[in-house]
Amino acid sequence: MISHDAVWLNKMLEARDNLLRDKPQYLHNIAAFSKLDSYIRPVINSVAAALDRFGYERANPTPKTLDDLFNEEIEPAGDTESKNEPEE
């Protein structure tokens, strides 16, 4: 059940990303984002509920200070090579 929902969620997120890439005017339209979220949210909730049933706990992100956020390097959107390089 989890894998089915996860695959479906992945396809929905991929379709959303493709739509936003093809129609950049939707990036500034709150109603469009709300409509997209209304389709995706039930699947996200289903995956979360299934994971909870099997005992998986949500991992909380590590908190960052404002200095950390301001000092982070911003990677260009198409730069995927640097993500695969090991850190020193």
Rosetta constraint file for C-alpha pairs under 8 A:
AtomPair CA 1 CA 5 HARMONIC 6.28 0.50
AtomPair CA 1 CA 50 HARMONIC 7.70 0.50
AtomPair CA 2 CA 6 HARMONIC 5.93 0.50
AtomPair CA 2 CA 47 HARMONIC 6.08 0.50
AtomPair CA 2 CA 50 HARMONIC 6.24 0.50
AtomPair CA 2 CA 51 HARMONIC 7.35 0.50
AtomPair CA 3 CA 7 HARMONIC 6.02 0.50
AtomPair CA 4 CA 8 HARMONIC 6.20 0.50
AtomPair CA 5 CA 9 HARMONIC 5.96 0.50
AtomPair CA 5 CA 43 HARMONIC 6.58 0.50
AtomPair CA 5 CA 46 HARMONIC 7.22 0.50
AtomPair CA 5 CA 47 HARMONIC 6.04 0.50
AtomPair CA 6 CA 10 HARMONIC 6.06 0.50
AtomPair CA 6 CA 47 HARMONIC 6.64 0.50
AtomPair CA 7 CA 11 HARMONIC 6.25 0.50
AtomPair CA 8 CA 12 HARMONIC 6.21 0.50
AtomPair CA 8 CA 43 HARMONIC 7.72 0.50
AtomPair CA 9 CA 13 HARMONIC 6.11 0.50
AtomPair CA 9 CA 40 HARMONIC 7.12 0.50
AtomPair CA 9 CA 43 HARMONIC 6.14 0.50
AtomPair CA 9 CA 44 HARMONIC 6.91 0.50
AtomPair CA 10 CA 14 HARMONIC 6.06 0.50
AtomPair CA 11 CA 15 HARMONIC 6.10 0.50
AtomPair CA 12 CA 16 HARMONIC 6.13 0.50
AtomPair CA 12 CA 40 HARMONIC 6.71 0.50
AtomPair CA 13 CA 17 HARMONIC 6.13 0.50
AtomPair CA 13 CA 40 HARMONIC 7.61 0.50
AtomPair CA 14 CA 18 HARMONIC 6.17 0.50
AtomPair CA 15 CA 19 HARMONIC 6.09 0.50
AtomPair CA 16 CA 20 HARMONIC 6.19 0.50
AtomPair CA 16 CA 36 HARMONIC 7.18 0.50
AtomPair CA 17 CA 21 HARMONIC 6.08 0.50
AtomPair CA 18 CA 22 HARMONIC 6.05 0.50
AtomPair CA 19 CA 23 HARMONIC 5.83 0.50
AtomPair CA 20 CA 24 HARMONIC 5.47 0.50
AtomPair CA 20 CA 25 HARMONIC 7.98 0.50
AtomPair CA 20 CA 26 HARMONIC 6.32 0.50
AtomPair CA 20 CA 27 HARMONIC 6.61 0.50
AtomPair CA 23 CA 27 HARMONIC 7.96 0.50
AtomPair CA 24 CA 28 HARMONIC 7.98 0.50
AtomPair CA 25 CA 29 HARMONIC 7.08 0.50
AtomPair CA 26 CA 30 HARMONIC 7.95 0.50
AtomPair CA 26 CA 32 HARMONIC 6.17 0.50
AtomPair CA 26 CA 33 HARMONIC 7.45 0.50
AtomPair CA 27 CA 33 HARMONIC 7.66 0.50
AtomPair CA 29 CA 33 HARMONIC 6.59 0.50
AtomPair CA 30 CA 34 HARMONIC 6.18 0.50
AtomPair CA 31 CA 35 HARMONIC 6.17 0.50
AtomPair CA 32 CA 36 HARMONIC 6.19 0.50
AtomPair CA 33 CA 37 HARMONIC 6.05 0.50
AtomPair CA 34 CA 38 HARMONIC 6.09 0.50
AtomPair CA 35 CA 39 HARMONIC 6.68 0.50
AtomPair CA 36 CA 40 HARMONIC 6.47 0.50
AtomPair CA 37 CA 41 HARMONIC 5.57 0.50
AtomPair CA 38 CA 42 HARMONIC 7.37 0.50
AtomPair CA 39 CA 43 HARMONIC 7.87 0.50
AtomPair CA 40 CA 44 HARMONIC 6.45 0.50
AtomPair CA 41 CA 45 HARMONIC 6.15 0.50
AtomPair CA 42 CA 46 HARMONIC 6.11 0.50
AtomPair CA 43 CA 47 HARMONIC 6.25 0.50
AtomPair CA 44 CA 48 HARMONIC 6.17 0.50
AtomPair CA 45 CA 49 HARMONIC 6.03 0.50
AtomPair CA 46 CA 50 HARMONIC 6.14 0.50
AtomPair CA 47 CA 51 HARMONIC 6.16 0.50
AtomPair CA 48 CA 52 HARMONIC 6.15 0.50
AtomPair CA 49 CA 53 HARMONIC 6.26 0.50
AtomPair CA 50 CA 54 HARMONIC 6.54 0.50
AtomPair CA 51 CA 55 HARMONIC 6.42 0.50
AtomPair CA 51 CA 56 HARMONIC 5.37 0.50
AtomPair CA 51 CA 57 HARMONIC 7.76 0.50
AtomPair CA 52 CA 56 HARMONIC 5.44 0.50
AtomPair CA 52 CA 57 HARMONIC 6.75 0.50
AtomPair CA 64 CA 68 HARMONIC 5.92 0.50
AtomPair CA 64 CA 69 HARMONIC 6.68 0.50
AtomPair CA 65 CA 69 HARMONIC 6.42 0.50
AtomPair CA 66 CA 70 HARMONIC 6.10 0.50
AtomPair CA 67 CA 71 HARMONIC 6.02 0.50
AtomPair CA 68 CA 72 HARMONIC 6.15 0.50
AtomPair CA 75 CA 79 HARMONIC 6.54 0.50
AtomPair CA 79 CA 83 HARMONIC 7.78 0.50
AtomPair CA 80 CA 84 HARMONIC 7.07 0.50
AtomPair CA 81 CA 85 HARMONIC 6.80 0.50
